[in-house]
Structure formats: C-alpha cells, structure tokens
Amino acid sequence: MLDLYTHEYFMEEALKEAQQAYDKDEVPVGAVVVCNDRIIARAHNLTEQLTDATAHAEMQAFTAASNFLGSKYLEGCRLYVTLEPCVMCAGAAFWTQLQYIIFGAHDPKRGFLRMKPSAAHPKTIVTGGIMEAQCAALLRRFFENKR
C-alpha cells in the first residue's frame, strides 16, 4: 500500500484511470487533479468513445476539476497524468494556471517538452518520470496488442 500524499500514490490513482481507458480500447492515459492533497477530478482518454480528438484525459480532468472548484483556474492544483501531455493539453494547463504537472512516461514523439516546452505556464512546475516503467508498460502492451 502506498502512503497517502506522495507522487506515487497519486500516480497510482492516475494509472487506475489509464486501466479504465485500456479496458475501453482507448489509448491508456489516465489523469487526476489534486487540490490540498485531495483528488478533485479523475479522468481517462475518451477520444474513441466520444469521437473527439480533444477528449484527452487531461482535458477531461481539467473540466471536472473546474466544475468541482467552480472556477476556470486551477491555481494550487497538481495534475498527475500517466503520459507526458501533448502541446494541446499543456496549453490547456497554461490557461488553467495549474501549479504542477507531474507525469509518468515521457512521450518522445508528441510530448510538449520536445515539441513546445514553453506551452506550459511559466509558473507551472513540471516533473516527469514518476512511476515511468509502470506507465510506459501499459501503453506498450496496448500498442503491441494493436499490431
């Protein structure tokens, strides 16, 4: 059992969301938004189910967290996501004024750090590689099954 309030605890919760996406035949990416050490939003990819290329886990989590807080801003909040956000999701994080982005697996092809590192808000602290092996393994298994 993981201790509460650690990066690993919250990433494990994001991995549970990623598993739900996997079970729905969606690219297995999961996300949680944390405020004051409490999960206020959970989400996973829904691009196939919603027939919407923008229905990434992060976008779903931002909407749910904003609804929970009653604010378009997520100041003081942390996003935990199993895969490095794309440019679109980093841009959305910019507009929410999210304090932290914590991700699991790096995305060398479509991750914002390679494509557009300035997409995140200048005050947002970005940390990658949390439980990277577990996050990457789920993605690898998904794409191997597609081949």
Steps between C-alpha positions, in 0.01 A plus 500: 500500500633841408510784750243772447617834358801371306558539128487123474164478675338749265669351192361161603154660495570639152609150393162366615340749262738393222393140556137605453597655166685180406191294584295724266754458219609863540867599507570434869569840647355597836505818703404634840493858624599551862422804715604522866613135487151391390404357162236732355486356148567166331502439127632286218516522122159499332596592144350185343190486717417868445634510142695808608872542437517751788354264763838429658518397866645838599225697327232289669674545837527879459129529428405282797737686735374841384142386556591373846670827599255725318792676333677491167828533687668206670752701698669293768396176329712215371435293192621141512491337157646170386645637175677830432234743376479598136522865395120537509477374858800705614334805344177425686703462820646845426152655489394328824811640675571154639782503754651157424505250216629162616515230236609139475634396159677741269357534150798551268276532191211725609589627847494874552851510652647401163258684277423821690643520854368852546141375464469463877443804720834652611405446865402136446747252644542195275627167630525188286592138545283419804428125477618522141554126456143413603346779291706409192427127540124553475540711187742249346263209568211694342689574178652151478146358509405733213770363270 
